[in-house]
Amino acid sequence: MIRHTALSRSQLHRLLREKKLTWGGNRTLRIYGRLDCRAGKRMKAENRVFFTDEAEALAHGFRPCAVCMPDAYRHWQQCLSRIAQVR
């Protein structure tokens, strides 16, 4: 996980161009999604983090974005409700 504020503008552009950053997330809300997500584009830079892959975002405890990943979000919600039923 790389914080947006830890990167210079040129570093960020290079990593994006080289496709080393493929997912973005909101550090405070613990939500991740596609880099072209309209919801993600509105977040503050100090809250934005980048991931190299989806597995990294999940490993850090982030959940899928409901805006750009509706199917993954619904699946995540279903998993949570199953866990709640077991408890």
CNS distance restraints for C-alpha pairs under 8 A (distance, minus, plus):
assign (resid   1 and name CA) (resid  49 and name CA) 6.33 0.50 0.50
assign (resid   1 and name CA) (resid  50 and name CA) 5.62 0.50 0.50
assign (resid   1 and name CA) (resid  51 and name CA) 5.09 0.50 0.50
assign (resid   1 and name CA) (resid  52 and name CA) 7.55 0.50 0.50
assign (resid   1 and name CA) (resid  56 and name CA) 7.32 0.50 0.50
assign (resid   1 and name CA) (resid  57 and name CA) 7.57 0.50 0.50
assign (resid   2 and name CA) (resid   6 and name CA) 7.18 0.50 0.50
assign (resid   2 and name CA) (resid  49 and name CA) 5.39 0.50 0.50
assign (resid   2 and name CA) (resid  50 and name CA) 5.11 0.50 0.50
assign (resid   2 and name CA) (resid  51 and name CA) 6.64 0.50 0.50
assign (resid   3 and name CA) (resid   7 and name CA) 7.22 0.50 0.50
assign (resid   3 and name CA) (resid  46 and name CA) 7.60 0.50 0.50
assign (resid   3 and name CA) (resid  47 and name CA) 7.84 0.50 0.50
assign (resid   3 and name CA) (resid  48 and name CA) 6.24 0.50 0.50
assign (resid   3 and name CA) (resid  49 and name CA) 4.33 0.50 0.50
assign (resid   3 and name CA) (resid  50 and name CA) 6.38 0.50 0.50
assign (resid   4 and name CA) (resid  12 and name CA) 7.89 0.50 0.50
assign (resid   4 and name CA) (resid  45 and name CA) 5.98 0.50 0.50
assign (resid   4 and name CA) (resid  46 and name CA) 6.65 0.50 0.50
assign (resid   4 and name CA) (resid  47 and name CA) 7.77 0.50 0.50
assign (resid   4 and name CA) (resid  48 and name CA) 5.53 0.50 0.50
assign (resid   4 and name CA) (resid  49 and name CA) 5.38 0.50 0.50
assign (resid   4 and name CA) (resid  50 and name CA) 6.95 0.50 0.50
assign (resid   5 and name CA) (resid  45 and name CA) 6.47 0.50 0.50
assign (resid   5 and name CA) (resid  46 and name CA) 5.86 0.50 0.50
assign (resid   5 and name CA) (resid  48 and name CA) 7.94 0.50 0.50
assign (resid   7 and name CA) (resid  11 and name CA) 5.78 0.50 0.50
assign (resid   7 and name CA) (resid  12 and name CA) 5.86 0.50 0.50
assign (resid   8 and name CA) (resid  12 and name CA) 6.17 0.50 0.50
assign (resid   9 and name CA) (resid  13 and name CA) 6.26 0.50 0.50
assign (resid  10 and name CA) (resid  14 and name CA) 6.12 0.50 0.50
assign (resid  11 and name CA) (resid  15 and name CA) 6.17 0.50 0.50
assign (resid  12 and name CA) (resid  16 and name CA) 6.13 0.50 0.50
assign (resid  13 and name CA) (resid  17 and name CA) 5.96 0.50 0.50
assign (resid  14 and name CA) (resid  18 and name CA) 6.09 0.50 0.50
assign (resid  15 and name CA) (resid  19 and name CA) 6.09 0.50 0.50
assign (resid  15 and name CA) (resid  20 and name CA) 5.24 0.50 0.50
assign (resid  15 and name CA) (resid  21 and name CA) 6.09 0.50 0.50
assign (resid  16 and name CA) (resid  20 and name CA) 6.09 0.50 0.50
assign (resid  16 and name CA) (resid  21 and name CA) 5.58 0.50 0.50
assign (resid  16 and name CA) (resid  22 and name CA) 7.50 0.50 0.50
assign (resid  20 and name CA) (resid  52 and name CA) 5.72 0.50 0.50
assign (resid  21 and name CA) (resid  50 and name CA) 6.09 0.50 0.50
assign (resid  21 and name CA) (resid  51 and name CA) 5.63 0.50 0.50
assign (resid  21 and name CA) (resid  52 and name CA) 4.68 0.50 0.50
assign (resid  21 and name CA) (resid  53 and name CA) 7.41 0.50 0.50
assign (resid  22 and name CA) (resid  34 and name CA) 7.23 0.50 0.50
assign (resid  22 and name CA) (resid  35 and name CA) 6.81 0.50 0.50
assign (resid  22 and name CA) (resid  50 and name CA) 7.42 0.50 0.50
assign (resid  22 and name CA) (resid  51 and name CA) 6.27 0.50 0.50
assign (resid  22 and name CA) (resid  52 and name CA) 5.46 0.50 0.50
assign (resid  22 and name CA) (resid  53 and name CA) 6.00 0.50 0.50
assign (resid  23 and name CA) (resid  32 and name CA) 6.82 0.50 0.50
assign (resid  23 and name CA) (resid  33 and name CA) 5.76 0.50 0.50
assign (resid  23 and name CA) (resid  34 and name CA) 5.19 0.50 0.50
assign (resid  23 and name CA) (resid  35 and name CA) 5.60 0.50 0.50
assign (resid  23 and name CA) (resid  50 and name CA) 5.76 0.50 0.50
assign (resid  23 and name CA) (resid  51 and name CA) 5.08 0.50 0.50
assign (resid  23 and name CA) (resid  52 and name CA) 6.53 0.50 0.50
assign (resid  23 and name CA) (resid  53 and name CA) 6.30 0.50 0.50
assign (resid  23 and name CA) (resid  54 and name CA) 6.74 0.50 0.50
assign (resid  23 and name CA) (resid  57 and name CA) 7.90 0.50 0.50
assign (resid  24 and name CA) (resid  32 and name CA) 5.54 0.50 0.50
assign (resid  24 and name CA) (resid  33 and name CA) 5.58 0.50 0.50
assign (resid  24 and name CA) (resid  34 and name CA) 6.16 0.50 0.50
assign (resid  24 and name CA) (resid  35 and name CA) 5.53 0.50 0.50
assign (resid  24 and name CA) (resid  40 and name CA) 7.39 0.50 0.50
assign (resid  24 and name CA) (resid  48 and name CA) 6.85 0.50 0.50
assign (resid  24 and name CA) (resid  49 and name CA) 5.69 0.50 0.50
assign (resid  24 and name CA) (resid  50 and name CA) 4.44 0.50 0.50
assign (resid  24 and name CA) (resid  51 and name CA) 6.05 0.50 0.50
assign (resid  25 and name CA) (resid  30 and name CA) 6.81 0.50 0.50
assign (resid  25 and name CA) (resid  31 and name CA) 5.39 0.50 0.50
assign (resid  25 and name CA) (resid  32 and name CA) 3.90 0.50 0.50
assign (resid  25 and name CA) (resid  33 and name CA) 6.16 0.50 0.50
assign (resid  25 and name CA) (resid  40 and name CA) 7.29 0.50 0.50
assign (resid  25 and name CA) (resid  48 and name CA) 5.63 0.50 0.50
assign (resid  25 and name CA) (resid  49 and name CA) 5.11 0.50 0.50
assign (resid  25 and name CA) (resid  50 and name CA) 6.13 0.50 0.50
assign (resid  25 and name CA) (resid  51 and name CA) 7.69 0.50 0.50
assign (resid  25 and name CA) (resid  57 and name CA) 7.78 0.50 0.50
assign (resid  25 and name CA) (resid  62 and name CA) 7.71 0.50 0.50
assign (resid  26 and name CA) (resid  30 and name CA) 5.49 0.50 0.50
assign (resid  26 and name CA) (resid  31 and name CA) 5.34 0.50 0.50
assign (resid  26 and name CA) (resid  32 and name CA) 6.39 0.50 0.50
assign (resid  26 and name CA) (resid  40 and name CA) 7.62 0.50 0.50
assign (resid  26 and name CA) (resid  43 and name CA) 7.24 0.50 0.50
assign (resid  26 and name CA) (resid  47 and name CA) 5.38 0.50 0.50
assign (resid  26 and name CA) (resid  48 and name CA) 4.92 0.50 0.50
assign (resid  26 and name CA) (resid  49 and name CA) 6.24 0.50 0.50
assign (resid  27 and name CA) (resid  31 and name CA) 7.32 0.50 0.50
assign (resid  27 and name CA) (resid  47 and name CA) 5.10 0.50 0.50
assign (resid  27 and name CA) (resid  48 and name CA) 5.96 0.50 0.50
assign (resid  27 and name CA) (resid  49 and name CA) 6.21 0.50 0.50
assign (resid  28 and name CA) (resid  47 and name CA) 6.23 0.50 0.50
assign (resid  30 and name CA) (resid  61 and name CA) 6.86 0.50 0.50
assign (resid  30 and name CA) (resid  62 and name CA) 4.48 0.50 0.50
assign (resid  30 and name CA) (resid  63 and name CA) 6.31 0.50 0.50
assign (resid  31 and name CA) (resid  62 and name CA) 5.03 0.50 0.50
assign (resid  31 and name CA) (resid  63 and name CA) 4.86 0.50 0.50
assign (resid  31 and name CA) (resid  64 and name CA) 5.79 0.50 0.50
assign (resid  31 and name CA) (resid  65 and name CA) 5.78 0.50 0.50
assign (resid  32 and name CA) (resid  57 and name CA) 6.62 0.50 0.50
assign (resid  32 and name CA) (resid  62 and name CA) 5.97 0.50 0.50
assign (resid  32 and name CA) (resid  63 and name CA) 6.03 0.50 0.50
assign (resid  32 and name CA) (resid  64 and name CA) 5.27 0.50 0.50
assign (resid  32 and name CA) (resid  65 and name CA) 5.66 0.50 0.50
assign (resid  33 and name CA) (resid  37 and name CA) 6.80 0.50 0.50
assign (resid  33 and name CA) (resid  40 and name CA) 7.25 0.50 0.50
assign (resid  33 and name CA) (resid  64 and name CA) 6.00 0.50 0.50
assign (resid  33 and name CA) (resid  65 and name CA) 5.23 0.50 0.50
assign (resid  33 and name CA) (resid  68 and name CA) 6.39 0.50 0.50
assign (resid  33 and name CA) (resid  69 and name CA) 6.74 0.50 0.50
assign (resid  34 and name CA) (resid  40 and name CA) 7.82 0.50 0.50
assign (resid  34 and name CA) (resid  68 and name CA) 6.52 0.50 0.50
assign (resid  34 and name CA) (resid  69 and name CA) 7.83 0.50 0.50
assign (resid  35 and name CA) (resid  40 and name CA) 7.06 0.50 0.50
assign (resid  35 and name CA) (resid  41 and name CA) 7.65 0.50 0.50
assign (resid  36 and name CA) (resid  40 and name CA) 7.44 0.50 0.50
assign (resid  36 and name CA) (resid  41 and name CA) 7.12 0.50 0.50
assign (resid  37 and name CA) (resid  41 and name CA) 6.23 0.50 0.50
assign (resid  37 and name CA) (resid  67 and name CA) 7.26 0.50 0.50
assign (resid  37 and name CA) (resid  68 and name CA) 5.58 0.50 0.50
assign (resid  38 and name CA) (resid  42 and name CA) 6.88 0.50 0.50
assign (resid  38 and name CA) (resid  67 and name CA) 7.82 0.50 0.50
assign (resid  38 and name CA) (resid  68 and name CA) 7.81 0.50 0.50
assign (resid  39 and name CA) (resid  43 and name CA) 7.23 0.50 0.50
assign (resid  39 and name CA) (resid  67 and name CA) 6.83 0.50 0.50
assign (resid  43 and name CA) (resid  47 and name CA) 6.82 0.50 0.50
assign (resid  43 and name CA) (resid  48 and name CA) 6.78 0.50 0.50
assign (resid  44 and name CA) (resid  48 and name CA) 6.48 0.50 0.50
assign (resid  51 and name CA) (resid  56 and name CA) 6.20 0.50 0.50
assign (resid  51 and name CA) (resid  57 and name CA) 6.13 0.50 0.50
assign (resid  52 and name CA) (resid  56 and name CA) 6.78 0.50 0.50
assign (resid  53 and name CA) (resid  57 and name CA) 6.89 0.50 0.50
assign (resid  54 and name CA) (resid  58 and name CA) 6.37 0.50 0.50
assign (resid  55 and name CA) (resid  59 and name CA) 6.01 0.50 0.50
assign (resid  56 and name CA) (resid  60 and name CA) 6.33 0.50 0.50
assign (resid  57 and name CA) (resid  61 and name CA) 6.66 0.50 0.50
assign (resid  57 and name CA) (resid  62 and name CA) 5.51 0.50 0.50
assign (resid  57 and name CA) (resid  63 and name CA) 7.80 0.50 0.50
assign (resid  58 and name CA) (resid  62 and name CA) 5.21 0.50 0.50
assign (resid  58 and name CA) (resid  63 and name CA) 6.69 0.50 0.50
assign (resid  63 and name CA) (resid  73 and name CA) 7.35 0.50 0.50
assign (resid  63 and name CA) (resid  76 and name CA) 7.27 0.50 0.50
assign (resid  64 and name CA) (resid  69 and name CA) 6.28 0.50 0.50
assign (resid  64 and name CA) (resid  70 and name CA) 7.98 0.50 0.50
assign (resid  64 and name CA) (resid  72 and name CA) 6.09 0.50 0.50
assign (resid  64 and name CA) (resid  73 and name CA) 5.11 0.50 0.50
assign (resid  64 and name CA) (resid  76 and name CA) 7.36 0.50 0.50
assign (resid  65 and name CA) (resid  69 and name CA) 5.41 0.50 0.50
assign (resid  65 and name CA) (resid  70 and name CA) 6.98 0.50 0.50
assign (resid  65 and name CA) (resid  72 and name CA) 7.96 0.50 0.50
assign (resid  65 and name CA) (resid  73 and name CA) 6.18 0.50 0.50
assign (resid  66 and name CA) (resid  70 and name CA) 4.68 0.50 0.50
assign (resid  66 and name CA) (resid  71 and name CA) 8.00 0.50 0.50
assign (resid  66 and name CA) (resid  72 and name CA) 7.88 0.50 0.50
assign (resid  66 and name CA) (resid  73 and name CA) 5.29 0.50 0.50
assign (resid  66 and name CA) (resid  74 and name CA) 7.80 0.50 0.50
assign (resid  69 and name CA) (resid  73 and name CA) 6.07 0.50 0.50
assign (resid  70 and name CA) (resid  74 and name CA) 6.13 0.50 0.50
assign (resid  71 and name CA) (resid  75 and name CA) 6.25 0.50 0.50
assign (resid  72 and name CA) (resid  76 and name CA) 6.12 0.50 0.50
assign (resid  73 and name CA) (resid  77 and name CA) 6.24 0.50 0.50
assign (resid  74 and name CA) (resid  78 and name CA) 6.20 0.50 0.50
assign (resid  75 and name CA) (resid  79 and name CA) 6.26 0.50 0.50
assign (resid  76 and name CA) (resid  80 and name CA) 6.34 0.50 0.50
assign (resid  77 and name CA) (resid  81 and name CA) 6.27 0.50 0.50
assign (resid  78 and name CA) (resid  82 and name CA) 6.24 0.50 0.50
assign (resid  79 and name CA) (resid  83 and name CA) 6.28 0.50 0.50
assign (resid  80 and name CA) (resid  84 and name CA) 6.21 0.50 0.50
assign (resid  81 and name CA) (resid  85 and name CA) 6.22 0.50 0.50
assign (resid  82 and name CA) (resid  86 and name CA) 6.44 0.50 0.50
assign (resid  83 and name CA) (resid  87 and name CA) 6.54 0.50 0.50
